[in-house]
Amino acid sequence: MSMDRTSLCLGGFIALAALVACQGAPGTAPWSPPPGQSQAFNDGYVQGCLTGFTDAGRDGTVIEQLKDEKRYAADAEYRAGFEQAHTACYEEEKQRPRVIGGGNGNQG
């Protein structure tokens, strides 16, 4: 993994962790993996969610190909986590789009 891609992945993970920390109990938001899953599932879940947000057009989450294609093809747990999260986070963004920046701070 190149330094730029590593930084991008780390930045995306930090942003996702911050979202999860602000949202309450695990499993209550689409970006939070369900409790009790394997590490492979959770890895796929984090990457699938970020990819789902990007594919849905969420501001601030432009991620270059985050899916680990080799792992996706070989690891059913990773693949299941990726697919579940991609769907959940894509749908979340389409139903409740989040816009970052661009406002003047005034509401209404």
N, C-alpha and C positions, 0 to 999 in steps of 0.2 A: 504494500500500500504506500503510495507516495505521501510526502509530507503534507501537501495541500489536501489530499483526500482524507488523510488522518485527522488533520485539523478540522475539516468540515464534518466528519463523523463525530468527533469529540464535541464540537460545538452543538451539533444536533442533539446528541445525547444529553448534554448539559441543559439545553433548552427544554427537552422532554422531561428531564428530572425536575426542573423548576416547575413545570406545569403540573406534574404529578404531586409535588409537595404542596402546591396551593389548592389542590382539589379535594382533599379529604381522604377517606378510606380507600385502600386498594380495591380495584374492581368496580368502582363507581363511575369511572369515566372511560371513554374508549381508548385513551392513550395509556391507561394503566393495565398492565397484564393481569389476568385473573390469578388469584392466589393459588399456590400449590403446584405450579407448573415447573417443568424442567428448565435448566439454564438454556438449553438449546431453543426451547419454545420461547422463553423470554427474550433471547437475542433476536430471534426472528420477529417477535412482536414489536420490539422497539424499532427495528429497521422497517418493518411493514407499516407501522403507524406513520413514521416520518415520510415514507414514500407515498402513503395514502393522502396525507395532507398536501404534499407537493402535487400529486396528480390531480387533486381537486382544486388546485390553484390558491392555496392559503398563502397570504402575504408572509414573507419572512422565512419560508421553509423551502427554498429552492435547493433541492438535494440532487446531486449527480448520482446516478446509478448506485444506490446504497445496498441493494440486494446482493448478497453473496451468492452468485449463480451456481458455483460448485457445491456449496453447502445446501442450497435450495434443492438442487437435483438429487443430492445424496442423503439428506437428513430429513426424515418425515416430521420430526418434532419442530425443527426450524421452519420448515415449509408451512406447517399447520399454524404456527404462531404468526408468521409473516402474513399469510392469507387472512386469518381472522382479524388481525389488526389493520391491515390495508383496507379491508371492507368497512370496518367500524370507523376508522378515522376519516376515510373518504366520505362516508355518509354523514358523519358529524360535521365536516366542513361544508358539505353541500346544503345541509339543513340549517346550520348556524354558522355562516361565514364570519371569520374574524378578520378585521382590517387593522393593520398596524401602521401608525403614523398618518400623516396627511391631514389631520384635524388641527383646529386652532385652540382646542381645549374647552370650547364652549359647547354645552349640551343644549339641544332644543332650539 
